Amino acid sequence: MTYRPKILVLAITLTMATIVSFAQDIIVTRDSKRIEAKILEVSSSEVKYKEASNADGPTFVLNTSEINTIIYSNGSVKVFDQQAQPHTAVQ
């Protein structure tokens, strides 16, 4: 009977570890491409991220003008200004 609490704690720990390991952010580009990623940094001009499938791999950078939305693993959403795309001068 003394093993029951230990087994319960182990089961809960493994369940939580599994849930956390599948948490990832999603970048939706202006052309509707979905990138599963881990967001590292967001600035006013660019977003730095790693691909979810290769967390130890290279860091990628996207200009914010190329991004429509970021859906974070905690459920929060960041929508980028549609006017952020570069404008051309009219002569």
N, CA, C and O of each residue as an XYZ file, in Angstrom:
364
protein
N       0.808     -1.198      0.000
C       0.000      0.000      0.000
C       0.854      1.265      0.000
O       0.373      2.320     -0.414
N       2.065      1.193      0.437
C       2.908      2.381      0.481
C       3.361      2.807     -0.906
O       3.830      3.932     -1.074
N       3.233      1.934     -1.909
C       3.641      2.271     -3.258
C       2.595      3.089     -4.002
O       2.928      3.773     -4.970
N       1.349      3.033     -3.576
C       0.265      3.710     -4.281
C       0.509      5.217     -4.404
O       0.362      5.739     -5.509
N       0.872      5.951     -3.345
C       1.128      7.390     -3.508
C       2.308      7.671     -4.440
O       2.285      8.645     -5.193
N       3.329      6.832     -4.392
C       4.484      7.032     -5.261
C       4.107      6.829     -6.727
O       4.567      7.571     -7.595
N       3.281      5.838     -7.002
C       2.837      5.571     -8.368
C       1.964      6.724     -8.859
O       2.074      7.134    -10.015
N       1.109      7.243     -8.004
C       0.246      8.366     -8.371
C       1.086      9.604     -8.702
O       0.826     10.278     -9.699
N       2.078      9.902     -7.882
C       2.954     11.044     -8.121
C       3.720     10.851     -9.430
O       3.852     11.793    -10.212
N       4.215      9.663     -9.672
C       4.931      9.372    -10.906
C       4.012      9.537    -12.121
O       4.422     10.115    -13.128
N       2.801      9.047    -12.040
C       1.849      9.157    -13.146
C       1.519     10.621    -13.441
O       1.459     11.017    -14.605
N       1.307     11.413    -12.417
C       1.004     12.836    -12.613
C       2.201     13.551    -13.227
O       2.041     14.362    -14.140
N       3.391     13.257    -12.733
C       4.609     13.886    -13.258
C       4.809     13.557    -14.726
O       5.119     14.450    -15.516
N       4.641     12.307    -15.110
C       4.805     11.909    -16.509
C       3.741     12.553    -17.405
O       4.034     12.935    -18.537
N       2.525     12.672    -16.908
C       1.461     13.311    -17.672
C       1.782     14.778    -17.922
O       1.627     15.267    -19.041
N       2.226     15.476    -16.891
C       2.569     16.894    -17.034
C       3.761     17.069    -17.965
O       3.770     18.002    -18.768
N       4.749     16.216    -17.886
C       5.919     16.301    -18.754
C       5.518     16.100    -20.214
O       6.061     16.759    -21.101
N       4.591     15.213    -20.465
C       4.113     14.970    -21.814
C       3.378     16.185    -22.355
O       3.587     16.569    -23.506
N       2.535     16.788    -21.557
C       1.790     17.970    -21.982
C       2.745     19.113    -22.296
O       2.592     19.778    -23.321
N       3.722     19.351    -21.438
C       4.673     20.432    -21.639
C       5.523     20.190    -22.875
O       5.842     21.137    -23.593
N       5.895     18.951    -23.140
C       6.757     18.667    -24.286
C       6.057     18.919    -25.617
O       6.734     19.142    -26.621
N       4.727     18.890    -25.661
C       3.994     19.141    -26.891
C       3.602     20.605    -27.049
O       3.080     20.980    -28.099
N       3.834     21.438    -26.048
C       3.484     22.848    -26.131
C       4.424     23.541    -27.107
O       5.643     23.385    -27.029
N       3.847     24.305    -28.022
C       4.647     25.028    -28.989
C       3.890     26.254    -29.464
O       2.673     26.350    -29.311
N       4.618     27.173    -30.034
C       4.027     28.370    -30.595
C       3.790     28.128    -32.080
O       4.442     27.281    -32.691
N       2.854     28.877    -32.653
C       2.570     28.764    -34.083
C       2.642     30.153    -34.694
O       1.967     31.078    -34.242
N       3.461     30.290    -35.721
C       3.566     31.530    -36.476
C       2.728     31.347    -37.739
O       2.909     30.377    -38.474
N       1.811     32.282    -37.987
C       1.012     32.259    -39.211
C       1.484     33.429    -40.061
O       1.360     34.588    -39.662
N       2.025     33.120    -41.231
C       2.553     34.164    -42.106
C       1.421     34.819    -42.901
O       0.286     34.341    -42.888
N       1.734     35.892    -43.577
C       0.731     36.620    -44.378
C       0.185     35.753    -45.512
O      -0.942     35.964    -45.961
N       0.975     34.778    -45.980
C       0.492     33.879    -47.037
C      -0.087     32.584    -46.460
O      -0.178     31.572    -47.154
N      -0.480     32.629    -45.169
C      -1.180     31.547    -44.458
C      -0.334     30.315    -44.170
O      -0.883     29.265    -43.836
N       0.968     30.412    -44.288
C       1.847     29.303    -43.915
C       1.898     29.235    -42.389
O       1.999     30.263    -41.718
N       1.829     28.025    -41.850
C       1.895     27.819    -40.393
C       3.243     27.210    -40.035
O       3.629     26.170    -40.569
N       3.957     27.873    -39.120
C       5.267     27.404    -38.690
C       5.178     27.045    -37.211
O       4.924     27.909    -36.371
N       5.387     25.768    -36.894
C       5.427     25.340    -35.502
C       6.799     25.683    -34.966
O       7.811     25.227    -35.500
N       6.841     26.492    -33.903
C       8.110     27.054    -33.461
C       8.137     27.280    -31.957
O       7.130     27.143    -31.262
N       9.308     27.625    -31.490
C       9.506     28.140    -30.136
C      10.009     29.569    -30.323
O      11.134     29.782    -30.775
N       9.178     30.540    -29.975
C       9.530     31.949    -30.138
C      10.601     32.301    -29.116
O      10.445     32.031    -27.925
N      11.684     32.901    -29.583
C      12.775     33.313    -28.706
C      12.714     34.795    -28.390
O      12.970     35.201    -27.256
N      12.374     35.612    -29.391
C      12.386     37.061    -29.213
C      11.465     37.723    -30.223
O      11.432     37.340    -31.393
N      10.718     38.720    -29.764
C       9.857     39.505    -30.642
C      10.249     40.969    -30.481
O      10.221     41.505    -29.373
N      10.612     41.610    -31.581
C      10.899     43.047    -31.551
C       9.920     43.740    -32.493
O       9.056     43.086    -33.078
N      10.044     45.036    -32.642
C       9.126     45.767    -33.511
C       9.348     45.442    -34.986
O       8.461     45.673    -35.808
N      10.522     44.910    -35.330
C      10.811     44.653    -36.739
C      11.010     43.182    -37.107
O      10.932     42.825    -38.283
N      11.268     42.319    -36.107
C      11.528     40.915    -36.439
C      11.178     39.976    -35.292
O      11.036     40.382    -34.139
N      11.044     38.698    -35.660
C      10.770     37.632    -34.695
C      11.840     36.568    -34.869
O      12.078     36.089    -35.978
N      12.482     36.203    -33.771
C      13.488     35.141    -33.784
C      12.858     33.895    -33.183
O      12.185     33.962    -32.155
N      13.081     32.751    -33.837
C      12.472     31.505    -33.387
C      13.321     30.308    -33.771
O      14.221     30.401    -34.606
N      13.014     29.187    -33.145
C      13.583     27.894    -33.521
C      12.431     27.005    -33.955
O      11.327     27.100    -33.418
N      12.687     26.148    -34.919
C      11.649     25.215    -35.355
C      11.336     24.251    -34.224
O      12.249     23.778    -33.547
N      10.068     23.953    -34.010
C       9.657     23.067    -32.922
C      10.257     21.679    -33.089
O      10.536     21.001    -32.100
N      10.458     21.254    -34.321
C      10.992     19.917    -34.575
C      12.505     19.843    -34.402
O      13.081     18.756    -34.437
N      13.157     20.999    -34.216
C      14.616     21.022    -34.092
C      15.022     22.131    -33.114
O      15.626     23.130    -33.505
N      14.685     21.937    -31.857
C      14.907     22.964    -30.836
C      16.382     23.297    -30.632
O      16.707     24.386    -30.158
N      17.267     22.385    -30.979
C      18.700     22.647    -30.847
C      19.312     23.156    -32.146
O      20.519     23.385    -32.221
N      18.485     23.329    -33.159
C      18.971     23.750    -34.466
C      19.164     25.250    -34.562
O      19.225     25.953    -33.553
N      19.259     25.729    -35.801
C      19.541     27.146    -36.021
C      18.382     28.046    -35.599
O      17.234     27.609    -35.523
N      18.702     29.297    -35.329
C      17.700     30.313    -35.027
C      17.295     30.971    -36.334
O      18.149     31.396    -37.111
N      15.993     31.057    -36.578
C      15.461     31.686    -37.780
C      14.930     33.065    -37.434
O      14.553     33.323    -36.291
N      14.900     33.951    -38.420
C      14.413     35.316    -38.223
C      13.410     35.626    -39.323
O      13.676     35.394    -40.502
N      12.247     36.156    -38.928
C      11.240     36.624    -39.873
C      10.968     38.092    -39.595
O      10.888     38.497    -38.435
N      10.823     38.894    -40.641
C      10.402     40.271    -40.459
C       8.940     40.286    -40.028
O       8.152     39.454    -40.478
N       8.581     41.208    -39.176
C       7.189     41.266    -38.718
C       6.240     41.580    -39.867
O       5.052     41.265    -39.792
N       6.747     42.194    -40.920
C       5.902     42.479    -42.089
C       5.466     41.198    -42.801
O       4.521     41.221    -43.589
N       6.148     40.079    -42.530
C       5.803     38.794    -43.146
C       4.846     37.974    -42.280
O       4.359     36.931    -42.715
N       4.573     38.441    -41.048
C       3.805     37.664    -40.079
C       2.425     38.267    -39.888
O       2.277     39.479    -39.731
N       1.419     37.404    -39.903
C       0.053     37.828    -39.629
C      -0.245     37.684    -38.140
O      -0.727     38.623    -37.505
N       0.047     36.484    -37.573
C      -0.337     36.174    -36.199
C       0.677     35.220    -35.577
O       1.278     34.392    -36.261
N       0.852     35.355    -34.263
C       1.562     34.340    -33.489
C       0.584     33.820    -32.453
O      -0.015     34.592    -31.705
N       0.429     32.508    -32.417
C      -0.396     31.849    -31.405
C       0.561     31.178    -30.439
O       1.229     30.204    -30.787
N       0.625     31.703    -29.223
C       1.569     31.176    -28.239
C       1.022     29.902    -27.603
O      -0.186     29.664    -27.598
N       1.926     29.090    -27.067
C       1.550     27.802    -26.484
C       0.594     27.950    -25.310
O      -0.137     27.012    -24.992
N       0.583     29.116    -24.654
C      -0.329     29.326    -23.525
C      -1.711     29.792    -23.974
O      -2.584     30.042    -23.143
N      -1.911     29.910    -25.290
C      -3.213     30.287    -25.824
C      -3.339     31.757    -26.184
O      -4.296     32.135    -26.860
N      -2.414     32.591    -25.759
C      -2.510     34.004    -26.115
C      -2.128     34.197    -27.584
O      -1.385     33.402    -28.161
N      -2.652     35.268    -28.168
C      -2.474     35.520    -29.594
C      -1.944     36.933    -29.791
O      -2.419     37.874    -29.155
N      -0.964     37.082    -30.668
C      -0.458     38.406    -31.049
C      -0.733     38.584    -32.525
O      -0.257     37.808    -33.354
N      -1.507     39.613    -32.854
C      -1.819     39.930    -34.242
C      -0.962     41.117    -34.640
O      -0.936     42.136    -33.950
N      -0.256     40.979    -35.762
C       0.607     42.052    -36.233
C      -0.183     43.004    -37.108
O      -1.084     42.595    -37.841
N       0.161     44.257    -37.024
C      -0.511     45.327    -37.749
C      -0.478     45.056    -39.251
O       0.586     44.836    -39.829
N      -1.630     45.075    -39.863
C      -1.713     44.842    -41.304
C      -1.010     45.943    -42.085
O      -0.611     45.726    -43.229
N      -0.850     47.118    -41.489
C      -0.203     48.237    -42.157
C       1.312     48.150    -42.075
O       2.003     49.025    -42.599
N       1.849     47.115    -41.430
C       3.300     46.999    -41.249
C       4.038     46.676    -42.541
O       5.265     46.763    -42.595
N       3.297     46.304    -43.580
C       3.955     45.988    -44.839
C       4.515     47.252    -45.464
O       3.917     48.321    -45.348
N       5.656     47.137    -46.125
C       6.276     48.322    -46.721
C       5.394     48.943    -47.803
O       4.730     48.229    -48.555
N       5.390     50.259    -47.878
C       4.615     50.987    -48.877
C       5.567     51.530    -49.934
O       6.715     51.868    -49.647
N       5.070     51.605    -51.146
C       5.869     52.204    -52.198
C       5.361     53.608    -52.447
O       4.164     53.870    -52.327
N       6.250     54.498    -52.789
C       5.874     55.882    -53.037
C       5.178     56.002    -54.387
O       5.575     55.371    -55.367
N       4.153     56.809    -54.418
C       3.420     57.071    -55.664
C       3.914     58.382    -56.224
O       3.970     59.391    -55.520
N       4.274     58.366    -57.498
C       4.802     59.605    -58.116
C       3.750     60.281    -58.941
O       4.009     61.330    -59.532
